[in-house]
Amino acid sequence: MSREKNSKKRWVNDLKDKQFFPRESLLTDLRKVNNLRTAHNMFVAGFVTLLFTSAVRDYMETKSINLGLRTLKNGFQNFPFAFKIWMVMQSSSIIFFVVYRSWAARRYELLSKTSSVWALDAIFLVAYIMYQGALAVVPAKFILDEYIAPLSTVLLTIEQLRIMMKTHAFVRSTAARMLTNDTGDEKGGKVYYPKFAKFAYFMFAPVLVYKDEYPRNTKIRWSFVAWYFLEIVMCVMYTAFLFERFVFMRFEELRDQMFQPKALILGICDTLLPSILIFLVTFHLLFHSWHNFFAELLRFADRLFYKDWWNSSNFDALFGAWNMIVHDWFYVYVYKDVYGKLHNKQFARFIVFLFSAVMHEYVYSMSFRYLYPIMFISFIFIGLQMTLSPGKRADSDLSMWFVYIVSVDLISSLYAMEFYARLYCSTKSYHKYHTFMPRSWICFLESNDTLWM
């Protein structure tokens, strides 16, 4: 028996807790280095030059200047309706906090009545599952019933997942104290539970792991806020410009021959460089500028939103450093729980990738209004590879990055082809298996019947 207890204790000690410290984001520190600051300035100068030359070309050819604004306008159609859904989701979290606080207070009053406590816990558990289910189903139904443009849907689904993950983090972190009767300090016979101010701060702070206290800066640096806001605007415009100029325009040109092998290869090759640029700009937008913007407004001091993923030599290190906010949530609330119960690191790691694959595929499927599980399959494939050979270094950094970059471009091209197939391609016949096949595959097969004869 003592050996079993020592084994369990060793398993628990293997699972480190998430700690928060005051620190700047890595790119913020790197920009203090002269050479890297110069590289950053060159990139910004190249961005401005590209916009300028494109504006001149647009004006000379069409007498108008667009610069991706058409893409933004189309992508954010019906945004006010999406914002209303977000407001309802955010407001529901307040109602949930009131219910949670009532359960915690009532439970403390009934500690001496075991049967009553069990019944109360069961009622709250059912209510919690129903709330999470409603957060998952109701917004999805509105998205499917009403037309919400892809970019608006991306923001809405990400916020939907964020609220669900934060709610679970709050309950998972604080309910454990309620169940073990560790509710904090008692003063004058009154038990102190998590306050609404802490819950509200957590719901808006750029973090998914709940703590009662986080390191805070003493003041808001408004010059930083202005700079991060400017970076957000520039990155959004640059991303829209890249999509419109080098992705959408290219597939529009290939529209009549899109489902021929030649057009498929040309589309993938021509969008390789734009895909890399979009990948880098999107990273900077989401994980640096956006998170730092809100962190500065809320004086949130721990800015470790990512690590130096560009120095990774294997996919394990890459995915562990790419998005630290989500990585920490999966580690604390999925990996640790699975590993703590089953004591199998490989299985716990695979479960993390399975959850991540479902979440990524959900965002893509809802945004484009079709199920094309390339993202899901790629996550599962990488998850299996990392599970079977964790930490295995690639033959070289170059080979790992070559595979990753080509994969990003291939996934982007295939999603773009499916999008245009549903716009412009109507199938010649209908079979039951068409329901489970991507439209682009069906159009490709029908356009190349002679290849299969």
Protein Blocks (a to p, Z undefined) as FASTA:
>chain_A
ZZmmmmmmmmmmmmccddddddddfklmmmmpmklmmmmmmmmmmmmmmmmmmmmmmmmm
nopafklmmmmmmmmgoklmmmmmmmmmmmmmmmmmmmmmmmmmmmmmmmmmmklmmmmm
mmmmmmmmmmmmmmmmmmmmmmmmpccdfklmmmmmmmmmmmmmmmmmmmmmmmmmmmno
pnbjceehiacdddfklmmmmmmpccfbdcfbdcddfbdcfklmmmmmmmmmmmmmmmmm
mmmmmmmmmmmmmmmmmmgfklmmmmmmmmmmmmmmmmmmmmmmmmmmmmmmmmmmnopa
blcfbccfklpcbfklmmmmmmmmlmmmmmmmmmmmmmmmnopaklmmmmmmmmmmmmmm
mmmmmmnopacfklmmmmmmmmmmmmmmghiacfbfklmmmmmmmmmmmmmmmmmmmmmm
mmmmccfbdcfklmmpcfklmmmmmmmmmmmZZ
